[in-house]
Amino acid sequence: MSLLDSLSSLIGGGQGSAGGASSLINVAGQLIQQAGGVQGLANMLQQHGLGDAVQSWIGSGANQPVSPGQLGQALQNGGLGSVVQEAAGKLGVDPGQLLGQLSQVLPHAVDHLTPDGQAPAAGGGGFDLSMLGGLAEKLLASRGV
């Protein structure tokens, strides 16, 4: 089962559904938006111990993984734990399950938003969730789903 199959199943979108992936990408987008954009999220994650990982997501090399626990701790310490709790409630999943999936999707979202290997400047016009448009389909296509 591919990553997005399991993501879709987790959220009830059915196997291979872009709907489940889109829901997760929307949650990732909300986290980025609440943090003040990609640069805000990067700064917050760096302050809470995930600096090397987040820099790999922004840079042009391979994305370093983060564990659900590391991500959850950083988001909680950075003031975004309520976003995860609220999203988990809306999706009808355990926050730990959601963090497990976000630890897979968030690196792709940040990577997608930084195609030139640079995070947009903080406060540079805000973050629009539509900037993540096409990421679900791109992830599905890359996994042959």
Backbone as CSV, one residue per row, in Angstrom:
resi,resn,N_x,N_y,N_z,CA_x,CA_y,CA_z,C_x,C_y,C_z
1,MET,0.853,-1.181,0.000,0.000,0.000,0.000,0.891,1.235,0.000
2,SER,0.631,2.187,-0.886,1.456,3.389,-0.971,1.126,4.345,0.177
3,LEU,1.981,5.337,0.347,1.771,6.341,1.377,0.406,6.998,1.206
4,LEU,0.074,7.415,-0.009,-1.190,8.114,-0.194,-2.382,7.182,-0.085
5,ASP,-2.216,5.911,-0.388,-3.297,4.969,-0.132,-3.604,4.942,1.360
6,SER,-2.548,4.862,2.162,-2.768,4.809,3.605,-3.305,6.137,4.125
7,LEU,-2.856,7.243,3.541,-3.383,8.545,3.943,-4.863,8.635,3.621
8,SER,-5.213,8.224,2.428,-6.615,8.283,2.014,-7.471,7.375,2.874
9,SER,-6.975,6.188,3.173,-7.719,5.258,4.019,-7.901,5.836,5.418
10,LEU,-6.850,6.473,5.933,-6.903,7.054,7.262,-8.007,8.089,7.361
11,ILE,-8.156,8.874,6.333,-9.124,9.960,6.374,-10.459,9.542,5.780
12,GLY,-10.556,8.334,5.295,-11.835,7.852,4.796,-12.092,8.207,3.352
13,GLY,-11.052,8.612,2.639,-11.242,8.988,1.251,-11.231,7.791,0.326
14,GLY,-10.940,6.602,0.834,-10.861,5.429,-0.024,-9.478,5.313,-0.612
15,GLN,-9.111,4.125,-1.042,-7.768,3.906,-1.568,-7.557,4.689,-2.846
16,GLY,-6.411,5.367,-2.910,-6.035,6.089,-4.110,-6.797,7.388,-4.312
17,SER,-7.547,7.815,-3.332,-8.354,9.017,-3.479,-7.526,10.267,-3.245
18,ALA,-7.664,11.225,-4.162,-7.001,12.509,-3.964,-7.685,13.296,-2.856
19,GLY,-8.925,12.938,-2.498,-9.650,13.653,-1.449,-8.962,13.554,-0.108
20,GLY,-8.503,12.363,0.274,-7.803,12.197,1.537,-6.485,12.941,1.548
21,ALA,-5.763,12.847,0.447,-4.495,13.574,0.345,-4.734,15.073,0.381
22,SER,-5.792,15.529,-0.282,-6.103,16.954,-0.279,-6.418,17.438,1.123
23,SER,-7.123,16.615,1.915,-7.426,16.994,3.293,-6.145,17.175,4.093
24,LEU,-5.213,16.260,3.934,-3.934,16.374,4.648,-3.134,17.578,4.166
25,ILE,-3.160,17.813,2.875,-2.436,18.965,2.337,-3.075,20.255,2.848
26,ASN,-4.391,20.261,2.991,-5.057,21.429,3.568,-4.614,21.658,5.008
27,VAL,-4.467,20.583,5.783,-3.987,20.717,7.162,-2.553,21.264,7.149
28,ALA,-1.703,20.730,6.273,-0.331,21.240,6.154,-0.360,22.723,5.797
29,GLY,-1.251,23.086,4.876,-1.388,24.487,4.492,-1.833,25.367,5.638
30,GLN,-2.748,24.858,6.465,-3.196,25.614,7.632,-2.044,25.846,8.598
31,LEU,-1.226,24.822,8.798,-0.069,24.977,9.687,0.876,26.044,9.154
32,ILE,1.136,26.004,7.847,2.026,26.994,7.231,1.423,28.383,7.368
33,GLN,0.125,28.486,7.099,-0.567,29.770,7.181,-0.529,30.328,8.602
34,GLN,-0.850,29.480,9.592,-0.871,29.922,10.988,0.512,30.332,11.481
35,ALA,1.546,29.709,10.915,2.922,30.031,11.322,3.434,31.312,10.671
36,GLY,2.673,31.854,9.723,3.102,33.074,9.051,3.817,32.803,7.741
37,GLY,3.490,31.708,7.104,4.107,31.368,5.821,5.233,30.364,5.997
38,VAL,5.849,30.028,4.873,6.924,29.028,4.887,8.067,29.474,5.788
39,GLN,8.466,30.752,5.684,9.577,31.235,6.500,9.214,31.203,7.978
40,GLY,7.979,31.546,8.313,7.537,31.499,9.703,7.561,30.083,10.254
41,LEU,7.072,29.130,9.447,7.094,27.731,9.873,8.533,27.243,10.019
42,ALA,9.370,27.591,9.048,10.780,27.183,9.103,11.447,27.722,10.369
43,ASN,11.213,28.990,10.672,11.809,29.594,11.869,11.323,28.901,13.135
44,MET,10.007,28.624,13.193,9.442,27.979,14.371,10.003,26.574,14.544
45,LEU,10.058,25.798,13.466,10.586,24.437,13.563,12.073,24.450,13.919
46,GLN,12.826,25.425,13.396,14.245,25.539,13.742,14.415,25.828,15.223
47,GLN,13.594,26.702,15.759,13.675,27.061,17.177,13.368,25.872,18.076
48,HIS,12.669,24.883,17.538,12.248,23.746,18.359,12.896,22.436,17.917
49,GLY,14.128,22.549,17.381,14.957,21.376,17.176,14.903,20.685,15.831
50,LEU,14.174,21.235,14.857,14.075,20.570,13.556,14.743,21.371,12.434
51,GLY,15.740,22.158,12.798,16.401,23.034,11.831,16.995,22.322,10.632
52,ASP,17.752,21.250,10.878,18.387,20.536,9.765,17.342,19.935,8.833
53,ALA,16.300,19.357,9.416,15.259,18.734,8.601,14.543,19.772,7.749
54,VAL,14.123,20.873,8.372,13.352,21.868,7.615,14.215,22.520,6.537
55,GLN,15.497,22.688,6.797,16.368,23.241,5.756,16.480,22.287,4.573
56,SER,16.437,20.984,4.843,16.487,20.018,3.742,15.206,20.069,2.910
57,TRP,14.077,20.396,3.549,12.819,20.502,2.816,12.836,21.707,1.888
58,ILE,13.468,22.784,2.352,13.537,24.015,1.564,14.584,23.890,0.471
59,GLY,15.726,23.287,0.785,16.823,23.164,-0.167,16.494,22.219,-1.310
60,SER,17.448,22.066,-2.187,17.221,21.288,-3.409,17.559,19.808,-3.262
61,GLY,18.099,19.398,-2.120,18.449,17.990,-1.924,17.269,17.174,-1.431
62,ALA,17.570,15.965,-0.981,16.537,15.062,-0.458,15.972,15.614,0.852
63,ASN,14.688,15.379,1.083,14.026,15.814,2.316,14.366,14.859,3.451
64,GLN,14.884,15.410,4.543,15.141,14.602,5.726,13.816,14.309,6.428
65,PRO,13.653,13.094,6.919,12.410,12.767,7.623,12.403,13.331,9.039
66,VAL,11.199,13.482,9.573,11.009,13.792,10.986,9.998,12.786,11.525
67,SER,10.145,12.432,12.771,9.195,11.494,13.363,7.930,12.248,13.750
68,PRO,6.814,11.538,13.847,5.582,12.187,14.311,5.761,12.841,15.683
69,GLY,6.515,12.186,16.565,6.754,12.746,17.894,7.539,14.041,17.845
70,GLN,8.590,14.070,17.005,9.386,15.294,16.864,8.530,16.431,16.317
71,LEU,7.742,16.133,15.284,6.900,17.155,14.680,5.852,17.644,15.672
72,GLY,5.212,16.704,16.366,4.193,17.076,17.344,4.747,17.966,18.445
73,GLN,5.929,17.614,18.946,6.557,18.404,20.009,6.897,19.812,19.507
74,ALA,7.465,19.896,18.309,7.830,21.202,17.752,6.590,22.061,17.512
75,LEU,5.534,21.462,16.966,4.307,22.226,16.710,3.659,22.666,18.019
76,GLN,3.640,21.775,19.001,3.065,22.124,20.309,3.857,23.258,20.940
77,ASN,5.175,23.135,20.968,6.022,24.166,21.565,5.954,25.478,20.797
78,GLY,5.681,25.388,19.501,5.583,26.581,18.666,4.192,27.203,18.650
79,GLY,3.274,26.644,19.425,1.946,27.226,19.522,0.949,26.747,18.480
80,LEU,1.291,25.689,17.729,0.395,25.198,16.683,-0.261,23.867,17.034
81,GLY,-0.104,23.409,18.255,-0.712,22.155,18.667,-2.227,22.176,18.532
82,SER,-2.835,23.341,18.750,-4.299,23.441,18.643,-4.776,23.238,17.210
83,VAL,-3.963,23.618,16.234,-4.328,23.415,14.832,-4.410,21.920,14.540
84,VAL,-3.440,21.158,15.050,-3.435,19.705,14.860,-4.626,19.081,15.572
85,GLN,-4.887,19.496,16.800,-6.014,18.958,17.569,-7.335,19.218,16.853
86,GLU,-7.522,20.440,16.385,-8.763,20.809,15.709,-8.932,20.028,14.402
87,ALA,-7.857,19.926,13.627,-7.918,19.190,12.357,-8.214,17.716,12.595
88,ALA,-7.578,17.142,13.600,-7.821,15.730,13.915,-9.288,15.512,14.273
89,GLY,-9.846,16.423,15.043,-11.254,16.332,15.409,-12.163,16.407,14.195
90,LYS,-11.882,17.337,13.298,-12.699,17.486,12.090,-12.604,16.255,11.195
91,LEU,-11.416,15.646,11.153,-11.208,14.490,10.287,-11.597,13.175,10.971
92,GLY,-11.864,13.239,12.263,-12.266,12.042,12.997,-11.138,11.049,13.217
93,VAL,-9.928,11.560,13.402,-8.776,10.697,13.648,-8.074,11.135,14.925
94,ASP,-7.272,10.251,15.458,-6.449,10.546,16.621,-5.362,11.552,16.209
95,PRO,-5.062,12.544,17.068,-4.004,13.497,16.732,-2.661,12.818,16.425
96,GLY,-2.371,11.717,17.117,-1.129,10.987,16.836,-1.104,10.413,15.426
97,GLN,-2.256,9.905,14.970,-2.348,9.398,13.592,-2.141,10.533,12.608
98,LEU,-2.781,11.675,12.879,-2.648,12.824,11.984,-1.197,13.286,11.926
99,LEU,-0.522,13.331,13.076,0.891,13.730,13.087,1.745,12.745,12.291
100,GLY,1.401,11.472,12.366,2.121,10.472,11.584,2.031,10.755,10.097
101,GLN,0.848,11.141,9.647,0.671,11.445,8.235,1.265,12.798,7.882
102,LEU,1.121,13.785,8.776,1.700,15.107,8.513,3.221,15.055,8.442
103,SER,3.825,14.147,9.210,5.288,14.040,9.161,5.749,13.552,7.786
104,GLN,4.837,12.939,7.026,5.140,12.516,5.660,4.795,13.602,4.641
105,VAL,3.693,14.324,4.868,3.189,15.280,3.890,3.833,16.661,4.018
106,LEU,4.079,17.127,5.244,4.601,18.481,5.441,5.932,18.716,4.720
107,PRO,6.874,17.767,4.740,8.103,17.998,3.972,7.834,18.224,2.477
108,HIS,6.880,17.468,1.909,6.536,17.649,0.498,5.887,19.010,0.260
109,ALA,5.038,19.439,1.195,4.368,20.732,1.047,5.386,21.872,1.055
110,VAL,6.312,21.840,2.025,7.337,22.885,2.104,8.221,22.839,0.859
111,ASP,8.599,21.642,0.439,9.415,21.475,-0.759,8.700,22.054,-1.982
112,HIS,7.402,21.780,-2.103,6.582,22.263,-3.218,6.535,23.791,-3.248
113,LEU,6.525,24.414,-2.070,6.421,25.870,-1.968,7.760,26.581,-2.097
114,THR,8.844,25.814,-2.179,10.182,26.414,-2.274,10.952,25.813,-3.453
115,PRO,10.413,25.933,-4.668,11.045,25.271,-5.816,12.450,25.795,-6.144
116,ASP,12.757,27.010,-5.703,14.076,27.583,-5.975,15.051,27.374,-4.826
117,GLY,14.645,26.567,-3.836,15.516,26.299,-2.704,15.591,27.438,-1.712
118,GLN,14.642,28.374,-1.785,14.609,29.516,-0.874,13.196,29.690,-0.343
119,ALA,13.078,29.921,0.957,11.764,30.216,1.539,11.418,31.654,1.219
120,PRO,10.154,31.910,0.825,9.741,33.292,0.612,9.910,34.077,1.906
121,ALA,10.240,35.349,1.795,10.432,36.183,2.977,9.174,36.226,3.815
122,ALA,9.346,36.224,5.118,8.195,36.310,6.030,7.470,37.625,5.781
123,GLY,6.154,37.551,5.792,5.354,38.754,5.595,5.316,39.218,4.155
124,GLY,5.784,38.406,3.237,5.821,38.790,1.829,4.484,38.596,1.145
125,GLY,3.443,39.250,1.629,2.148,39.174,0.979,1.258,38.069,1.511
126,GLY,1.699,37.336,2.518,0.850,36.303,3.100,0.945,34.988,2.355
127,PHE,0.254,34.009,2.895,0.257,32.667,2.328,-1.151,32.326,1.907
128,ASP,-1.303,31.815,0.709,-2.601,31.441,0.177,-2.614,29.928,0.015
129,LEU,-3.643,29.274,0.596,-3.727,27.817,0.511,-3.732,27.311,-0.929
130,SER,-4.172,28.143,-1.861,-4.198,27.710,-3.265,-2.784,27.484,-3.812
131,MET,-1.778,27.995,-3.114,-0.389,27.773,-3.544,-0.023,26.296,-3.478
132,LEU,-0.783,25.522,-2.701,-0.532,24.089,-2.595,-1.362,23.295,-3.607
133,GLY,-2.110,23.998,-4.437,-2.924,23.331,-5.446,-2.069,22.435,-6.326
134,GLY,-2.561,21.272,-6.623,-1.839,20.332,-7.475,-0.891,19.416,-6.733
135,LEU,-0.605,19.702,-5.460,0.342,18.852,-4.741,-0.220,17.456,-4.525
136,ALA,-1.499,17.340,-4.191,-2.094,16.000,-3.994,-1.973,15.179,-5.264
137,GLU,-2.318,15.792,-6.388,-2.243,15.069,-7.657,-0.802,14.704,-8.005
138,LYS,0.116,15.622,-7.699,1.537,15.370,-7.958,2.031,14.184,-7.125
139,LEU,1.645,14.153,-5.835,2.050,13.050,-4.968,1.425,11.737,-5.430
140,LEU,0.155,11.794,-5.821,-0.497,10.590,-6.315,0.193,10.078,-7.567
141,ALA,0.507,10.983,-8.476,1.137,10.592,-9.736,2.529,10.018,-9.505
142,SER,3.261,10.592,-8.557,4.625,10.124,-8.302,4.650,8.720,-7.707
143,ARG,3.524,8.308,-7.158,3.454,6.984,-6.549,2.664,6.012,-7.412
144,GLY,2.296,6.448,-8.623,1.609,5.559,-9.539,0.218,5.180,-9.104
145,VAL,-0.429,6.056,-8.340,-1.783,5.772,-7.842,-2.790,6.343,-8.802
